[in-house]
Amino acid sequence: MGSDLERRALMGIATATIASGAVQAAAPALVLAPLHADTGTTPRHLFGTIGMFMVCVGATQLATLKHPPYDRRVVRWSGVQKLGAVAAVAIGVRRGVFARRALAVAGFDALSGVLAFHYLRHLPR
């Protein structure tokens, strides 16, 4: 089975995803402004919606990793969500939607996605 340290790290990441998603859902302008992104009504609404999905994915992963047997599908899709977020942020930076500082968040998501897939390799099938 995957290492307990990796599982605990993924649980911490899931908790951080829940917290940051909740902030993003409740106050999207607080997240958009430091990224030098448009804080108009439509971007705030869409960014808030993304935050709600972050809460859902993070909570699902956290619930899955709390008690064995761990559902491989949840770990896989949580990893996909993290790597998809990396691509979305990178594209946003390239298009000038976000400031380059958003790449720091993307870097954390990249590490999180890689960790999820590494952990997945060690879970029983």
Phi, psi and omega per residue, in radians:
M1 nan 2.722 3.138
G2 -1.017 2.767 -3.090
S3 -1.180 2.578 3.123
D4 -1.135 -0.575 3.105
L5 -1.104 -0.760 3.100
E6 -1.111 -0.748 3.138
R7 -1.069 -0.771 3.128
R8 -1.149 -0.655 3.087
A9 -1.115 -0.745 3.112
L10 -1.147 -0.597 3.070
M11 -1.162 -0.682 3.071
G12 -1.126 -0.724 3.102
I13 -1.113 -0.723 3.105
A14 -1.067 -0.729 3.114
T15 -1.112 -0.746 3.103
A16 -1.125 -0.638 3.110
T17 -1.137 -0.719 3.103
I18 -1.089 -0.846 -3.094
A19 -1.123 -0.848 -3.109
S20 -1.200 -0.610 3.077
G21 -1.142 -0.668 3.119
A22 -1.127 -0.738 3.095
V23 -1.113 -0.781 -3.136
Q24 -1.087 -0.668 3.137
A25 -1.235 -0.706 -3.064
A26 -1.400 -0.609 -3.061
A27 -2.496 1.181 -3.060
P28 -1.029 -0.531 -3.137
A29 -1.127 -0.522 3.095
L30 -1.109 -0.515 3.129
V31 -1.557 -0.674 -3.088
L32 -1.219 -0.711 -3.054
A33 -1.017 -0.851 3.135
P34 -1.129 -0.325 3.112
L35 -1.566 0.084 -3.110
H36 0.977 0.659 3.140
A37 -1.732 2.815 3.079
D38 -1.051 2.286 -3.140
T39 -1.936 0.430 3.105
G40 -1.170 3.083 -3.059
T41 -1.030 -0.847 -3.100
T42 -1.141 -0.868 3.100
P43 -1.044 -0.677 3.111
R44 -1.092 -0.763 -3.136
H45 -1.095 -0.849 -3.108
L46 -1.160 -0.695 3.124
F47 -1.163 -0.649 3.064
G48 -1.120 -0.676 3.087
T49 -1.104 -0.737 3.089
I50 -1.064 -0.707 3.106
G51 -1.037 -0.706 3.116
M52 -1.085 -0.724 3.103
F53 -1.182 -0.581 3.057
M54 -1.074 -0.738 3.102
V55 -1.047 -0.794 -3.110
C56 -1.108 -0.811 -3.130
V57 -1.161 -0.784 3.129
G58 -1.078 -0.758 -3.138
A59 -1.152 -0.665 3.116
T60 -1.134 -0.764 3.122
Q61 -1.134 -0.767 -3.138
L62 -1.057 -0.814 3.131
A63 -1.079 -0.677 -3.137
T64 -1.154 -0.715 -3.048
L65 -1.460 -0.116 -3.140
K66 -1.286 -0.582 -3.032
H67 -2.428 2.253 3.059
P68 -1.222 2.762 -0.040
P69 -1.338 2.508 -3.094
Y70 -1.453 2.312 -3.097
D71 -1.395 1.942 -3.122
R72 -0.996 -0.626 -3.097
R73 -1.097 -0.714 -3.130
V74 -1.164 -0.762 3.116
V75 -1.081 -0.754 3.135
R76 -1.071 -0.882 -3.082
W77 -1.227 -0.495 3.035
S78 -1.161 -0.697 3.062
G79 -1.112 -0.725 3.099
V80 -1.081 -0.733 3.129
Q81 -1.058 -0.758 -3.134
K82 -1.114 -0.802 -3.127
L83 -1.216 -0.573 3.045
G84 -1.134 -0.660 3.092
A85 -1.112 -0.672 3.099
V86 -1.031 -0.847 -3.134
A87 -1.079 -0.774 -3.120
A88 -1.097 -0.753 3.140
V89 -1.178 -0.760 3.135
A90 -1.051 -0.749 3.096
I91 -1.114 -0.722 3.113
G92 -1.076 -0.702 3.095
V93 -1.156 -0.784 -3.130
R94 -1.059 -0.639 -3.133
R95 -1.477 -0.034 3.131
G96 1.427 0.240 3.110
V97 -1.295 -0.686 -3.134
F98 -2.114 2.664 3.017
A99 -1.231 2.799 -3.139
R100 -1.020 -0.437 -3.132
R101 -1.082 -0.341 3.083
A102 -1.127 -0.366 3.128
L103 -1.156 -0.397 3.067
A104 -1.127 -0.735 3.080
V105 -1.138 -0.736 3.122
A106 -1.083 -0.637 3.108
G107 -1.101 -0.743 3.084
F108 -1.094 -0.747 3.105
D109 -1.110 -0.661 3.116
A110 -1.081 -0.826 3.106
L111 -1.079 -0.682 3.123
S112 -1.113 -0.753 3.124
G113 -1.140 -0.751 3.108
V114 -1.091 -0.749 3.115
L115 -1.069 -0.734 3.119
A116 -1.040 -0.786 -3.128
F117 -1.244 -0.578 3.068
H118 -1.147 -0.796 3.113
Y119 -1.076 -0.716 -3.138
L120 -1.015 -0.648 -3.121
R121 -1.081 -0.418 -3.077
H122 -1.757 -0.017 3.090
L123 -1.456 2.522 3.106
P124 -1.137 2.579 3.137
R125 -1.447 nan nan
